[in-house]
C-alpha cells in the first residue's frame, strides 16, 4: 500500500514506524528537513520537504497514485485542505485527518465528500481524555484497555506482596474466583523483561501483570493480585490546554476538580467554560500554591501541560507533598518509561495512546481495534469471525466473545466460524505464525 503521511511530529513518526515495518511504501512530508532526515536515517521511507496543504507538494509526494493520505500536522486547517486536495485533485481513495477543534468533529457534514472529504477524523486529545478516565475508574491500574465494544477489559497492574496469587502458579487463579467467573493473564513483565505466562508460571511481587476478563468481572479478578485502592474523589489537574480542559469537562460532574493554569487569559476562558471546577491561576511547580490548595488531600494529580519537564517536575512535587497518585503526560516515549516507578506512578506517551485508533482504521480490512500496550507489547482485535476470541501470546488462546458472551479460552477451546479474535504478541517476528493460524491477512502494531 502506498501511503503519504503529512506531518513528521510525534504522531506522524509513530504512524510511519508502525506502517513501514509492514512493507508499505511510505512517504512523509514536513517543513522540518532535519526531522525528516532523522526519520529517514532509521526508517525505510521517502521524505519530502514542503507545505502539506499545497498541490505541488502532494504531487511531489506521489499523491497521483497513492492509496491513502494521513494528515497529522499540527494544523487542523492544513489537514483539512490536504484531505480535500487528495480527494478532488488526486482522487486518493482514503483520507485520514488529525483534528483538534470540536467544531469540525461535532458537525459530521463538514467532513463529507462534498466538503473536506475526510474518511476518518482522529482527535488525540479526546483519545487521551478517555484513556485517563479509564485509569481514574481503576486507580490501582497501570493501564486499562477495552475490546469488543467494551465487553472485554485488559488491565495492567503491579502484583503486590501478600496478594492471593503472588507466590502461586497462574493455573491456581481459578481457585480464587467464583465458579461463574474466569480470567486470563495475557502477559507478565518482570524487571522489564517479558515472561511467557504458562500455567506453571509463578507470579512474583512487583510483576507487571496484564489481566484479561469480561468487563463486569475485572474488579473481582484484580483483587487476587493487589490491594484495591480507595475510589478517586478529588483530582488536581496541572495545565488548562486542550487536554486539561477536556478532562475537567468530562470529570467535573463526578469528581471534585481543581485546575491550575499559568496563563491569565486562558484561565479566564476555561473558567467560563467549566461549571463545577475551581480554576486557579498559577504555576503547578509552585510548592506554596500546591500546599495552599491541599495537595495532600488529592487522590490524583494529573500533569497534562505541553511541557514534559514541567509535567515531570510538578508531578514529582505533588507526590512528595502527599498526592496519593500521579499521572503525567510525557511526549518523549523514552522519558515516559524512564520516570515510572519513582514519584510519578504512570507516564503516558500521547502519541502511543492515540496511535491505536488511527492504525485500526488504516487496517480496516480485518482489524477492528489496535492498542499499543506498555513495555512495547501489542494487541489487536481481529475481525475474523462473528464472535470474539481472545488469543494469548503466539498460539496460547486466552478468551472468546460469542454472541455478546465473553468466554475465556483454554487449551481445549475450539474456534468456530464467525468468531472475532483478539491476539497478543510481544515480538513482531511471531506475527507470520499467527497469520498462518487464521489464513487471513491481518497485522499488528
Secondary structure as the mmCIF struct_conf table of DSSP 4:
data_model
#
loop_
_struct_conf.conf_type_id
_struct_conf.id
_struct_conf.beg_label_comp_id
_struct_conf.beg_label_asym_id
_struct_conf.beg_label_seq_id
_struct_conf.end_label_comp_id
_struct_conf.end_label_asym_id
_struct_conf.end_label_seq_id
STRN STRN1 UNK A 2 UNK A 6
BEND BEND1 UNK A 9 UNK A 9
HELX_RH_AL_P HELX_RH_AL_P1 UNK A 10 UNK A 20
TURN_TY1_P TURN_TY1_P1 UNK A 21 UNK A 23
STRN STRN2 UNK A 25 UNK A 30
BEND BEND2 UNK A 31 UNK A 31
HELX_RH_AL_P HELX_RH_AL_P2 UNK A 33 UNK A 42
BEND BEND3 UNK A 43 UNK A 44
STRN STRN3 UNK A 46 UNK A 49
BEND BEND4 UNK A 50 UNK A 50
TURN_TY1_P TURN_TY1_P2 UNK A 52 UNK A 53
BEND BEND5 UNK A 54 UNK A 54
HELX_RH_AL_P HELX_RH_AL_P3 UNK A 55 UNK A 60
TURN_TY1_P TURN_TY1_P3 UNK A 61 UNK A 62
HELX_RH_3T_P HELX_RH_3T_P1 UNK A 63 UNK A 65
BEND BEND6 UNK A 67 UNK A 67
STRN STRN4 UNK A 68 UNK A 71
BEND BEND7 UNK A 74 UNK A 74
HELX_RH_AL_P HELX_RH_AL_P4 UNK A 76 UNK A 88
TURN_TY1_P TURN_TY1_P4 UNK A 89 UNK A 90
BEND BEND8 UNK A 93 UNK A 93
STRN STRN5 UNK A 94 UNK A 98
HELX_RH_AL_P HELX_RH_AL_P5 UNK A 102 UNK A 106
HELX_RH_3T_P HELX_RH_3T_P2 UNK A 108 UNK A 111
BEND BEND9 UNK A 112 UNK A 112
TURN_TY1_P TURN_TY1_P5 UNK A 113 UNK A 116
BEND BEND10 UNK A 119 UNK A 119
STRN STRN6 UNK A 120 UNK A 122
HELX_RH_AL_P HELX_RH_AL_P6 UNK A 124 UNK A 137
TURN_TY1_P TURN_TY1_P6 UNK A 138 UNK A 140
STRN STRN7 UNK A 141 UNK A 147
HELX_RH_3T_P HELX_RH_3T_P3 UNK A 148 UNK A 150
TURN_TY1_P TURN_TY1_P7 UNK A 151 UNK A 151
STRN STRN8 UNK A 152 UNK A 158
TURN_TY1_P TURN_TY1_P8 UNK A 161 UNK A 162
TURN_TY1_P TURN_TY1_P9 UNK A 164 UNK A 165
STRN STRN9 UNK A 166 UNK A 166
TURN_TY1_P TURN_TY1_P10 UNK A 167 UNK A 167
BEND BEND11 UNK A 168 UNK A 168
STRN STRN10 UNK A 169 UNK A 169
HELX_RH_3T_P HELX_RH_3T_P4 UNK A 170 UNK A 176
BEND BEND12 UNK A 177 UNK A 177
TURN_TY1_P TURN_TY1_P11 UNK A 179 UNK A 180
STRN STRN11 UNK A 183 UNK A 190
TURN_TY1_P TURN_TY1_P12 UNK A 191 UNK A 192
STRN STRN12 UNK A 193 UNK A 195
TURN_TY1_P TURN_TY1_P13 UNK A 199 UNK A 200
HELX_LH_PP_P HELX_LH_PP_P1 UNK A 201 UNK A 201
STRN STRN13 UNK A 202 UNK A 203
TURN_TY1_P TURN_TY1_P14 UNK A 205 UNK A 206
STRN STRN14 UNK A 208 UNK A 214
HELX_RH_3T_P HELX_RH_3T_P5 UNK A 215 UNK A 217
HELX_RH_AL_P HELX_RH_AL_P7 UNK A 218 UNK A 222
TURN_TY1_P TURN_TY1_P15 UNK A 223 UNK A 225
BEND BEND13 UNK A 226 UNK A 226
HELX_LH_PP_P HELX_LH_PP_P2 UNK A 227 UNK A 232
STRN STRN15 UNK A 234 UNK A 238
BEND BEND14 UNK A 241 UNK A 241
HELX_RH_AL_P HELX_RH_AL_P8 UNK A 242 UNK A 251
TURN_TY1_P TURN_TY1_P16 UNK A 252 UNK A 254
BEND BEND15 UNK A 255 UNK A 255
STRN STRN16 UNK A 256 UNK A 261
BEND BEND16 UNK A 262 UNK A 262
HELX_RH_AL_P HELX_RH_AL_P9 UNK A 264 UNK A 273
BEND BEND17 UNK A 275 UNK A 276
STRN STRN17 UNK A 277 UNK A 281
BEND BEND18 UNK A 282 UNK A 282
TURN_TY1_P TURN_TY1_P17 UNK A 284 UNK A 285
HELX_RH_AL_P HELX_RH_AL_P10 UNK A 287 UNK A 292
TURN_TY1_P TURN_TY1_P18 UNK A 293 UNK A 294
HELX_RH_3T_P HELX_RH_3T_P6 UNK A 295 UNK A 297
BEND BEND19 UNK A 299 UNK A 299
STRN STRN18 UNK A 300 UNK A 303
BEND BEND20 UNK A 305 UNK A 306
HELX_RH_AL_P HELX_RH_AL_P11 UNK A 308 UNK A 320
TURN_TY1_P TURN_TY1_P19 UNK A 321 UNK A 322
BEND BEND21 UNK A 324 UNK A 324
STRN STRN19 UNK A 326 UNK A 329
BEND BEND22 UNK A 331 UNK A 332
HELX_RH_AL_P HELX_RH_AL_P12 UNK A 333 UNK A 339
STRN STRN20 UNK A 340 UNK A 340
TURN_TY1_P TURN_TY1_P20 UNK A 341 UNK A 343
STRN STRN21 UNK A 344 UNK A 344
BEND BEND23 UNK A 345 UNK A 345
STRN STRN22 UNK A 346 UNK A 348
HELX_RH_AL_P HELX_RH_AL_P13 UNK A 350 UNK A 362
TURN_TY1_P TURN_TY1_P21 UNK A 363 UNK A 366
STRN STRN23 UNK A 367 UNK A 372
HELX_LH_PP_P HELX_LH_PP_P3 UNK A 373 UNK A 373
HELX_RH_3T_P HELX_RH_3T_P7 UNK A 374 UNK A 376
STRN STRN24 UNK A 378 UNK A 385
BEND BEND24 UNK A 386 UNK A 386
STRN STRN25 UNK A 387 UNK A 393
TURN_TY1_P TURN_TY1_P22 UNK A 394 UNK A 395
STRN STRN26 UNK A 397 UNK A 402
TURN_TY1_P TURN_TY1_P23 UNK A 403 UNK A 404
STRN STRN27 UNK A 405 UNK A 407
TURN_TY1_P TURN_TY1_P24 UNK A 411 UNK A 412
TURN_TY1_P TURN_TY1_P25 UNK A 417 UNK A 418
STRN STRN28 UNK A 419 UNK A 425
BEND BEND25 UNK A 426 UNK A 426
HELX_RH_3T_P HELX_RH_3T_P8 UNK A 428 UNK A 430
HELX_RH_AL_P HELX_RH_AL_P14 UNK A 431 UNK A 438
TURN_TY1_P TURN_TY1_P26 UNK A 439 UNK A 439
BEND BEND26 UNK A 440 UNK A 440
#
